[in-house]
Amino acid sequence: MHIKHRSILEIAILTVITFGIYPFVWLFKTRNEINSLGADIPTAWLIFVPFGNIYFYYKYCEGFSTYVKRSNSTLEYFILTIIVFIGIKSFASTAPIACNFVFPAWMFTAFAISGYASNLMYLFIPMMVFQIGLNELLERKD
């Protein structure tokens, strides 16, 4: 078993410092860790493929619930993940329209920064849930 203990604070800081790129690195790494436990999660490159990303996240949640949490709650984790990403997509698609028509130019910067922060928060929620589960599994094995 090759699971690495990661601090939630470390994940949050790396997510902010890398402007949201670290969650993809984290996803690739944790996918490999969960697969080392026996799961069958496909390549993480599917997250960039329309509809392939839904399949990937379902298999990721299935592997997490079966091999990490040892429960039959795949659907709960999958719904959490999908709701979070729908929130990001809906914000990302409406923010530019709202900024162009409602706010003056000087307010656009503040709105963009707050939007960036809320998107990172949405990314961070499932990462936190999954990483806490991986950390707990590591502690149970010790």
N, C-alpha and C positions, 0 to 999 in steps of 0.2 A: 504494500500500500504506500503510495507516494503522495500523501496529502500534506500540504504546507499550511501551518498555522499563520493566518493573516490577521492583523489588527484591523478592526473596523475603522479606527481613526486613520490608519495608514492608507486604507482604500479610499476614504473620503478625501484625504489630502492629495493623493496621486490623481484622483479623478479631477479635482479642481486644477491642479498644476498642469495636467496634460490636456486641459480643455475638453474633457470628455472622451479621450482616446483610451485611457486606461481600462474602462469597463470592457472594451473589446479584448484587450490583453488578458484581463482577468477571466473573461468567458472562455477564451481558448485554453488557459491554464487549468481552470476548474473542470472543464469538459474532459481533459486528459486525466485529471485526478479521479473523477467519478468513473470514467471508463476503466481505470486501473482496478476499481472495486468489482467490476463485472458488468457494468452497464453497457448498452449499445447505442451511444449517442453519435449521430453522424457528424461529419466534418462541420466545424463552426463557420466555414465560409458560406454555409447556407443562410446565415443571417442577412446576407446582402442580396439574396435572391427573393423576388416577390413570391409569396406563398411558401417558398422553401423555408423562410424564417419561422413561419408558424409551425411547420413540421419539426424544425430544429428545437424550438422552445418546448414543444410538447414532449419530445424525446428527452430533452434535458430535464424537464420537470419529472418525467417518469423515472429516469435514472436516479435523480436526487431523492424522490420519495421512496423508491424501492431499496436503494443501496446505502443511502446516507441516513435517512430518517427511519427506514424500515417500517414504513406505513403504506397504506393504500390510498394516499391522498394526492395522487397525481393531478387530478382535476382542480383541486384547491390551489396548488402552486401555479398551475397553468393559467387559471383565471386571474390570479394576482398579477402574473407577468403580463398577460394580455391587457388587462385594465390599465396598468401602468404605462404600457407603450401606446395604447390608444390615447391616453392623456397627453403624452408627448407629441404625438402626431397631430392631435386636434389643436394644441397650442401652437405648434410650429406652422400649421397651415393658416391660422387666423391672425397671428401676431403681426405679420407685415401689413395686412389689410387694415387692421385696427390702427396701426401706427401711421400709415399714410393718410388716413381720412379723419382721424379723431385727434391725434396729438400733434402739437407743433414740433418742429425739428429738434429743438433742444431737449424735449422730453423723450424723443426716440431713444437716445443713448441710455437713459435711466430705465426705460421699458425693456430695452434689449438686454441690459445687464441683469435685470430681475428675471427676465425670461430665461436667460442662460442659467441662472441659479436654480430656478424651478425645474428646468429640464434635468439638471444634474441631480436634483433631489429625487425626481422620478426614476432616474437610472439607478440611484443609490438604494432605493427601497428593496427591490428584489435582490440586489447584490448583498445587502446586509442580511436578509433572511437566509439566503443560500450559504453565505460565508459563516454565519453563526452555526448553522447545521453542520457544516464541514468541521468547524472548530470543535463542536461538541463530540462529533464522531472521533476525532483525533484524541480527545481527552478520555473517551470511553475505552479506546484501544490501549492507552498507556497503563 
